[in-house]
Structure formats: C-alpha cells, structure tokens
Amino acid sequence: MKTLFLILLILSAITLSPNLVRAQDEYEIKVGEETITIKKYYMCFLKKGPNIDMDSSIIAYIQKEHLAYVSELKKEGKILFTGHFGDNKNLQGISIFNVTSKEEAIILASKDPAVKSGRLKFEIREWWSEK
C-alpha cells in the first residue's frame, strides 16, 4: 500500500510541475493573481533561397501562389501570424505555426510554393508564448 501511495505521489508531482510538463504543448503558470497559459508554437523563419533571382513575371506568379497558400493556412488556423521584412536582407519573413509538432510545421513550410521554387528556404524553431 505504501508503494502505491508513493507511486501516486510521484506521478502527481510530475503532472503538476511546470518544468516537467514542458514536454506537453501547453502549461499554466501563476503570475501574481493571474494564471497564464503558455503554449508551444513553431516559428518559421523564411530566408532567401538559392533561386532568389528570377525573371519578374515568374517572381510575381510565385508570390501570388505563396500568398494564396499562406492565406489558406491562416483560414485553417495553422498559421496565426505571418509577414515579411522590408529591408531585403537574408531574413525575408516569419510565420507562426499553430500545429501539434515540428514535423507538421516542416511539412507545411516545405509545401509553400516560394520554398518549392527555391526562392525561399526556411528554418523552424520551437517557440513558447502566452496562448
């Protein structure tokens, strides 16, 4: 009976500890009187790809397809925010994916027409933020 009690106590401690629950997609923390839910998202950094320089008509077509693809992912709730930078440096833009795994974010980013064409490449990073 003592062993069962000890096992239940350990399991409760693991379940309730925010540091150990980070393996999940979200957890709660107390900030003063308020409880905040922290959730795992995936930030996609879009960078210049190997085929950045193309004919302007091809660029326009790829951009149109890219925007349509991103718009569809936003409608589905798989992208929360997305946008580009205006300084024409290597880092072109970011998207914040609201998906269940890094693998899913990689698959979605890989299907982006701008990535498929080689105009962009991407890096996915796990990102924790208030839900």
Residue frames as a rotation matrix with the C-alpha (Angstrom) as fourth column:
MET 1
0.567 0.824 0.000 0.00
0.824 -0.567 0.000 0.00
0.000 0.000 -1.000 0.00
LYS 2
0.394 -0.522 -0.757 2.89
0.162 -0.771 0.616 2.38
-0.905 -0.365 -0.219 0.82
THR 3
-0.640 -0.675 0.368 4.40
0.435 0.076 0.897 1.67
-0.633 0.734 0.245 -2.61
LEU 4
-0.108 0.702 0.704 1.15
0.974 -0.069 0.217 2.50
0.201 0.709 -0.676 -4.41
PHE 5
0.784 0.379 -0.492 0.84
0.526 -0.827 0.201 5.75
-0.331 -0.416 -0.847 -2.43
LEU 6
-0.014 -0.893 -0.450 4.44
0.136 -0.447 0.884 6.68
-0.991 -0.049 0.127 -3.26
ILE 7
-0.650 -0.174 0.739 3.90
0.715 0.188 0.673 5.99
-0.257 0.966 0.002 -6.98
LEU 8
0.338 0.868 0.365 0.75
0.914 -0.395 0.092 8.13
0.224 0.303 -0.926 -7.00
LEU 9
0.659 -0.170 -0.733 2.58
0.320 -0.818 0.477 10.92
-0.681 -0.549 -0.485 -5.18
ILE 10
-0.442 -0.897 -0.027 5.43
0.260 -0.156 0.953 10.89
-0.859 0.414 0.302 -7.70
LEU 11
-0.459 0.350 0.817 3.03
0.885 0.103 0.453 10.86
0.074 0.931 -0.357 -10.67
SER 12
0.669 0.724 -0.166 1.14
0.741 -0.667 0.078 13.81
-0.054 -0.175 -0.983 -9.18
ALA 13
0.306 -0.645 -0.701 4.35
0.165 -0.689 0.706 15.78
-0.938 -0.332 -0.105 -8.70
ILE 14
-0.700 -0.568 0.433 5.41
0.483 0.070 0.873 15.12
-0.526 0.820 0.225 -12.30
THR 15
-0.111 0.765 0.634 1.99
0.969 -0.059 0.240 16.12
0.221 0.641 -0.735 -13.64
LEU 16
0.791 0.544 -0.281 1.79
0.607 -0.757 0.241 19.34
-0.082 -0.361 -0.929 -11.63
SER 17
0.083 -0.846 -0.527 5.37
0.414 -0.452 0.790 20.57
-0.906 -0.284 0.313 -12.08
PRO 18
0.851 0.288 -0.438 5.57
-0.215 -0.570 -0.793 23.21
-0.478 0.769 -0.424 -14.89
ASN 19
-0.007 -0.940 -0.341 9.23
-0.900 -0.142 0.411 22.39
-0.435 0.310 -0.845 -15.55
LEU 20
-0.735 -0.268 0.623 8.44
-0.097 0.951 0.295 18.76
-0.671 0.156 -0.724 -16.23
VAL 21
0.218 0.918 0.333 5.20
0.413 0.222 -0.883 19.41
-0.884 0.330 -0.331 -18.12
ARG 22
0.017 -0.266 -0.964 7.06
-0.610 -0.766 0.201 21.37
-0.792 0.585 -0.176 -20.82
ALA 23
-0.898 -0.298 0.325 7.09
0.031 0.692 0.721 18.20
-0.440 0.657 -0.612 -22.92
GLN 24
-0.028 0.957 0.289 3.39
0.829 0.184 -0.528 18.92
-0.558 0.224 -0.799 -23.47
ASP 25
-0.215 0.007 0.977 2.06
0.843 -0.503 0.190 21.58
0.492 0.865 0.102 -25.83
GLU 26
0.010 0.217 0.976 0.97
-0.196 -0.957 0.215 23.94
0.981 -0.193 0.033 -23.08
TYR 27
-0.276 -0.073 -0.958 1.12
0.879 0.383 -0.282 24.59
0.388 -0.921 -0.042 -19.37
GLU 28
0.684 0.578 0.446 -0.08
0.300 -0.779 0.550 27.14
0.665 -0.242 -0.706 -16.84
ILE 29
-0.515 -0.788 -0.338 1.94
0.716 -0.178 -0.675 29.48
0.472 -0.590 0.656 -14.68
LYS 30
0.566 0.651 -0.506 0.83
0.824 -0.469 0.319 31.78
-0.030 -0.598 -0.801 -11.90
VAL 31
-0.543 -0.637 0.547 1.76
0.610 -0.747 -0.265 35.46
0.577 0.190 0.794 -12.36
GLY 32
-0.857 0.267 0.441 0.63
-0.480 -0.726 -0.492 37.36
0.189 -0.633 0.750 -9.28
GLU 33
-0.344 0.835 0.430 -3.10
-0.460 0.249 -0.852 36.70
-0.818 -0.491 0.299 -9.01
GLU 34
0.455 0.526 -0.719 -3.42
-0.855 0.033 -0.517 35.70
-0.248 0.850 0.465 -12.64
THR 35
0.037 -0.393 0.919 -2.91
0.104 0.916 0.388 32.28
-0.994 0.081 0.075 -14.21
ILE 36
0.191 -0.090 -0.977 -1.45
-0.896 -0.423 -0.137 32.37
-0.401 0.902 -0.161 -17.73
THR 37
0.715 0.032 0.698 -1.48
0.196 0.950 -0.244 29.53
-0.671 0.311 0.673 -20.22
ILE 38
-0.082 -0.825 -0.559 1.79
-0.757 -0.313 0.573 29.14
-0.648 0.471 -0.599 -22.11
LYS 39
0.799 0.435 0.415 1.59
-0.034 0.722 -0.691 27.27
-0.601 0.538 0.592 -25.43
LYS 40
-0.335 -0.910 0.243 4.15
0.163 0.198 0.967 25.84
-0.928 0.363 0.082 -27.81
TYR 41
0.848 0.437 -0.299 4.10
-0.202 -0.256 -0.945 27.24
-0.490 0.862 -0.129 -31.33
TYR 42
0.131 -0.822 0.554 6.55
0.798 0.419 0.433 26.84
-0.588 0.386 0.711 -34.18
MET 43
0.524 -0.046 -0.850 8.19
-0.284 -0.951 -0.123 29.91
-0.803 0.306 -0.512 -35.68
CYS 44
0.457 -0.318 0.830 9.19
0.829 0.489 -0.269 29.63
-0.321 0.812 0.488 -39.32
PHE 45
0.127 -0.528 -0.840 11.99
-0.169 -0.845 0.506 31.91
-0.977 0.078 -0.197 -40.44
LEU 46
0.787 0.162 0.596 11.82
0.544 0.274 -0.793 32.42
-0.292 0.948 0.128 -44.20
LYS 47
0.097 -0.872 -0.480 15.20
-0.064 -0.487 0.871 33.24
-0.993 -0.054 -0.103 -45.73
LYS 48
0.313 -0.086 -0.946 16.48
-0.920 -0.276 -0.279 33.91
-0.237 0.957 -0.165 -49.23
GLY 49
0.675 -0.027 0.738 16.80
0.058 0.998 -0.017 30.66
-0.736 0.054 0.675 -51.13
PRO 50
-0.313 -0.898 0.309 19.25
0.380 0.180 0.907 29.59
-0.871 0.401 0.285 -53.82
ASN 51
-0.465 0.219 0.857 16.89
0.874 -0.038 0.484 30.74
0.139 0.975 -0.174 -56.62
ILE 52
-0.088 0.443 -0.892 16.13
0.595 -0.695 -0.404 34.22
-0.799 -0.566 -0.203 -55.30
ASP 53
-0.418 -0.134 -0.899 16.92
-0.486 -0.803 0.345 35.95
-0.767 0.581 0.270 -58.62
MET 54
-0.397 0.395 0.829 14.38
0.741 0.671 0.036 35.09
-0.541 0.628 -0.559 -61.30
ASP 55
-0.769 0.265 0.581 12.50
0.370 -0.556 0.744 36.81
0.521 0.787 0.330 -64.10
SER 56
-0.907 0.380 0.184 10.00
-0.407 -0.672 -0.619 39.33
-0.112 -0.636 0.764 -62.67
SER 57
-0.069 0.933 -0.352 6.98
-0.858 0.124 0.498 37.57
0.508 0.337 0.793 -64.22
ILE 58
-0.065 -0.037 -0.997 7.99
0.216 0.975 -0.051 34.28
0.974 -0.218 -0.055 -62.58
ILE 59
-0.936 -0.302 -0.179 8.56
0.249 -0.214 -0.944 36.07
0.247 -0.929 0.276 -59.27
ALA 60
-0.607 0.773 0.182 5.07
-0.789 -0.613 -0.028 37.63
0.090 -0.160 0.983 -59.48
TYR 61
0.168 0.670 -0.723 3.48
-0.504 0.689 0.521 34.22
0.847 0.276 0.454 -60.16
ILE 62
-0.347 -0.384 -0.856 5.36
0.485 0.707 -0.514 32.53
0.803 -0.593 -0.059 -57.28
GLN 63
-0.991 -0.028 0.133 4.47
-0.088 -0.615 -0.784 35.38
0.104 -0.788 0.607 -54.91
LYS 64
-0.238 0.971 -0.028 0.78
-0.891 -0.207 0.405 35.10
0.388 0.121 0.914 -55.84
GLU 65
0.253 0.284 -0.925 0.86
-0.076 0.959 0.274 31.35
0.964 0.001 0.264 -55.16
HIS 66
-0.691 -0.589 -0.419 2.81
0.423 0.141 -0.895 31.87
0.587 -0.796 0.152 -51.92
LEU 67
-0.853 0.395 0.341 0.26
-0.517 -0.728 -0.450 34.39
0.070 -0.560 0.826 -50.63
ALA 68
0.116 0.924 -0.365 -2.67
-0.768 0.317 0.557 32.11
0.630 0.216 0.746 -51.57
TYR 69
-0.012 -0.213 -0.977 -1.04
0.282 0.937 -0.208 29.18
0.959 -0.278 0.049 -49.75
VAL 70
-0.914 -0.378 -0.151 -0.32
0.264 -0.268 -0.927 31.21
0.310 -0.886 0.344 -46.61
SER 71
-0.565 0.782 0.262 -3.86
-0.791 -0.604 0.099 32.65
0.236 -0.152 0.960 -46.67
GLU 72
0.256 0.653 -0.713 -5.33
-0.382 0.746 0.546 29.15
0.888 0.132 0.440 -46.77
LEU 73
-0.342 -0.460 -0.820 -3.20
0.571 0.591 -0.569 28.03
0.747 -0.663 0.060 -43.80
LYS 74
-0.969 0.051 0.240 -4.37
-0.200 -0.729 -0.655 31.11
0.142 -0.683 0.717 -41.88
LYS 75
-0.130 0.990 -0.058 -8.02
-0.850 -0.081 0.521 30.25
0.511 0.117 0.852 -42.63
GLU 76
0.311 0.186 -0.932 -7.39
0.061 0.975 0.215 26.72
0.949 -0.123 0.292 -41.33
GLY 77
0.907 0.020 0.421 -5.83
-0.396 -0.306 0.866 28.13
0.146 -0.952 -0.270 -38.14
LYS 78
0.730 -0.679 -0.075 -2.46
0.683 0.729 0.043 26.53
0.025 -0.082 0.996 -38.86
ILE 79
-0.497 -0.802 0.332 -0.73
0.712 -0.596 -0.372 29.91
0.496 0.051 0.867 -39.16
LEU 80
0.249 0.560 -0.790 -1.50
0.899 -0.437 -0.026 32.59
-0.360 -0.704 -0.612 -36.59
PHE 81
0.678 -0.154 -0.719 0.69
-0.205 -0.979 0.016 35.41
-0.706 0.137 -0.695 -37.89
THR 82
0.194 -0.669 0.717 2.81
0.904 0.406 0.134 35.86
-0.381 0.622 0.684 -40.95
GLY 83
0.942 0.122 -0.313 4.64
0.010 -0.942 -0.336 38.70
-0.336 0.313 -0.888 -42.62
HIS 84
0.458 -0.805 0.376 7.71
0.820 0.221 -0.527 39.87
0.342 0.551 0.762 -44.47
PHE 85
0.162 -0.539 -0.827 10.51
0.560 -0.639 0.527 42.26
-0.812 -0.548 0.198 -43.72
GLY 86
0.935 0.335 0.119 11.02
0.296 -0.548 -0.782 45.32
-0.197 0.767 -0.611 -45.89
ASP 87
0.533 -0.787 -0.312 14.79
-0.542 -0.600 0.588 45.62
-0.649 -0.144 -0.747 -45.75
ASN 88
0.855 -0.106 -0.507 15.64
-0.422 0.426 -0.800 42.96
0.301 0.899 0.320 -48.40
LYS 89
-0.180 -0.901 0.394 18.18
-0.981 0.193 -0.006 41.20
-0.071 -0.388 -0.919 -46.17
ASN 90
-0.852 -0.239 -0.466 18.64
-0.329 0.937 0.120 37.43
0.408 0.256 -0.876 -45.89
LEU 91
-0.751 0.652 -0.104 15.75
0.493 0.449 -0.745 37.03
-0.439 -0.611 -0.658 -43.43
GLN 92
-0.861 0.421 0.284 12.70
0.101 -0.406 0.908 37.65
0.498 0.811 0.307 -45.62
GLY 93
-0.069 0.911 0.406 9.80
-0.712 -0.330 0.620 36.93
0.699 -0.246 0.671 -43.26
ILE 94
-0.959 -0.153 0.239 8.30
-0.281 0.638 -0.717 34.88
-0.042 -0.755 -0.655 -40.45
SER 95
0.003 0.968 -0.249 5.24
-0.479 0.220 0.850 32.74
0.878 0.117 0.465 -39.85
ILE 96
-0.688 -0.115 0.717 4.00
-0.711 0.303 -0.634 31.39
-0.145 -0.946 -0.291 -36.55
PHE 97
-0.434 0.476 -0.764 2.55
-0.284 0.733 0.618 27.91
0.855 0.486 -0.183 -36.97
ASN 98
-0.220 0.499 0.838 -0.17
-0.951 0.082 -0.299 26.67
-0.218 -0.863 0.456 -34.65
VAL 99
0.327 0.220 -0.919 0.35
-0.560 0.828 -0.001 22.93
0.761 0.515 0.394 -35.18
THR 100
0.943 0.215 0.252 0.95
-0.329 0.516 0.791 19.89
0.040 -0.829 0.558 -33.00
SER 101
0.586 -0.781 0.216 4.54
0.518 0.566 0.641 19.09
-0.623 -0.263 0.736 -33.97
LYS 102
-0.030 -0.722 -0.691 7.70
-0.426 -0.616 0.662 20.44
-0.904 0.314 -0.290 -35.54
GLU 103
-0.738 -0.233 0.633 7.36
0.355 0.664 0.658 17.76
-0.574 0.711 -0.407 -38.22
GLU 104
0.230 0.902 0.365 3.96
0.908 -0.064 -0.414 19.14
-0.350 0.427 -0.834 -39.23
ALA 105
0.631 -0.072 -0.773 5.40
-0.077 -0.997 0.030 22.68
-0.772 0.040 -0.634 -39.41
ILE 106
-0.471 -0.878 -0.089 8.24
-0.271 0.047 0.962 21.41
-0.840 0.477 -0.260 -41.61
ILE 107
-0.489 0.369 0.790 5.79
0.769 0.610 0.191 19.66
-0.412 0.701 -0.582 -43.95
LEU 108
0.610 0.786 -0.097 3.64
0.670 -0.577 -0.467 22.78
-0.424 0.220 -0.879 -44.27
ALA 109
0.375 -0.551 -0.746 6.63
-0.342 -0.830 0.441 25.07
-0.862 0.090 -0.499 -44.84
SER 110
-0.623 -0.670 0.404 8.00
0.061 0.474 0.879 22.64
-0.780 0.572 -0.254 -47.45
LYS 111
-0.158 0.674 0.721 4.76
0.926 0.355 -0.129 22.86
-0.343 0.647 -0.680 -49.43
ASP 112
0.384 0.235 -0.893 4.95
0.089 -0.972 -0.217 26.64
-0.919 0.004 -0.395 -49.75
PRO 113
0.858 -0.003 0.514 5.29
0.510 0.120 -0.852 27.47
-0.059 0.993 0.104 -53.48
ALA 114
0.771 -0.618 0.154 8.07
-0.564 -0.774 -0.287 30.01
0.297 0.135 -0.945 -52.73
VAL 115
0.162 -0.698 0.698 10.03
-0.687 0.429 0.587 27.30
-0.709 -0.574 -0.410 -50.90
LYS 116
0.497 0.097 0.862 9.34
0.349 0.887 -0.302 24.69
-0.794 0.451 0.407 -53.58
SER 117
0.961 -0.105 0.255 10.62
0.204 -0.351 -0.914 27.08
0.186 0.930 -0.316 -56.25
GLY 118
0.137 -0.964 -0.227 13.83
0.976 0.171 -0.134 27.74
0.168 -0.203 0.965 -54.30
ARG 119
0.139 -0.051 0.989 13.12
0.132 -0.989 -0.070 31.48
0.981 0.140 -0.131 -53.88
LEU 120
0.296 -0.006 0.955 12.88
-0.886 -0.376 0.272 30.89
0.358 -0.927 -0.117 -50.13
LYS 121
-0.308 -0.276 -0.911 14.26
0.226 0.908 -0.352 28.41
0.924 -0.314 -0.218 -47.65
PHE 122
0.503 0.630 0.591 13.16
-0.454 -0.389 0.801 28.04
0.735 -0.672 0.091 -44.04
GLU 123
-0.765 -0.572 -0.296 14.17
0.019 0.440 -0.898 27.26
0.644 -0.692 -0.326 -40.50
ILE 124
0.391 0.920 -0.023 11.63
-0.057 0.049 0.997 26.08
0.919 -0.388 0.072 -37.91
ARG 125
-0.800 -0.598 0.054 12.15
-0.060 -0.010 -0.998 26.81
0.597 -0.802 -0.028 -34.20
GLU 126
-0.035 0.732 -0.681 10.01
0.881 0.345 0.325 25.83
0.473 -0.588 -0.656 -31.22
TRP 127
-0.754 -0.141 0.642 8.57
-0.040 -0.965 -0.259 29.00
0.656 -0.221 0.721 -29.63
TRP 128
-0.331 0.614 -0.717 6.68
0.934 0.321 -0.156 29.31
0.135 -0.721 -0.680 -26.34
SER 129
-0.875 0.120 0.468 4.27
-0.102 -0.993 0.064 32.19
0.473 0.008 0.881 -25.83
GLU 130
-0.680 0.722 0.125 1.13
-0.259 -0.077 -0.963 33.13
-0.686 -0.687 0.239 -23.95
LYS 131
-0.640 0.512 0.573 -1.85
0.736 0.623 0.266 31.39
-0.221 0.592 -0.775 -25.53
